[in-house]
């Protein structure tokens, strides 16, 4: 018999995560009312459905999963999260109850890795500087102006063999790059298997033309790129951040960028968004994007498909492919 499931998220996401064909599969895999989307576990309209629920399908805008959920859903045994990190979603009471948690974080890693690859290639061609010069001069660049342009042999430094980091390393393989990796949980042999040379963080920063950040936002990574470490980066190096703004000291980064010594592609910042008077909006050596690297638009269906596939596995007695364990949170987002 299909498990009884309930949706818990901002309702606006439901049709984007589960377009018609995928919604049909969802309803075949579980007993679910797609019109009922819970935003408050204590609200009366959801009480009957939650009291019978065995599976909770969450997404952006879901209420925090805590003791209120456990009281409302005594039969609950599985949470399927149609988004990335569950760090701020799942409370300690839920972990203690032994509820199985699965996340679509692996599916969300792909567009982030694709965005990063695109920015690496554009940065290697010095695209944004050439665009600005072309707008001003209306002339083609001289040989002198393109002397340092090109992707052949660029050294790419990847910080973090996270799911995004690993997808990026895979995407980098066809290109003529030299790739290095810093991750304290990865051995040199494992890095080599991923297509990268394993380096200490300081050496990676010194030697890379482009540094891209994919470490999790955990206490150990807070401000991991501080002023001394940013100062190690070579003049003209590019820093890409699609992880979290908290991993970089914002004052130190701003100072480096205002000086013009470094270039940055920042999809995340601290704070987010930046205040209107931030100089980063106006600097020619900074590309700011509004947290768009992760799944958006038609990419959301990939997250929904991951959840449907997990529910189908559950229905047929198979374990989830994308389980998140409480102990994982000590070193992943």
Buried (B, 14 or more C-beta within 10 A) or exposed (E): EBBBBBBBBEBEBBEBBBBEEBBEBBBEBBBBEBEBBBBEBEEEEBEEBBBBBBBBBBBBBBBEBBBBBBEBBEEBBBBBBBBBBBBEBBBEBBBEBEBBBBBBBBBBBBBBBBBBBEBBBBBBBBBBBBEEBEEEEEEEBEEEBEEEEEBEEBBBBBBBBBBBBBBBBEBBEEBEBBBBBBBEEBEEEBBEEBBBBBBEBEBBBBBBBBBBBBBBBBEEBEBBBBEEBBEBBBEEBBBBBBBBBBBBBBEBBBBBBEEEBBBBBBBBBBEEEBEEEBEBEEBEBBBBEEBEBBBEEEBBBBBBBBBBBBBBBBBEEEEBEBEBEBEBBEBBB
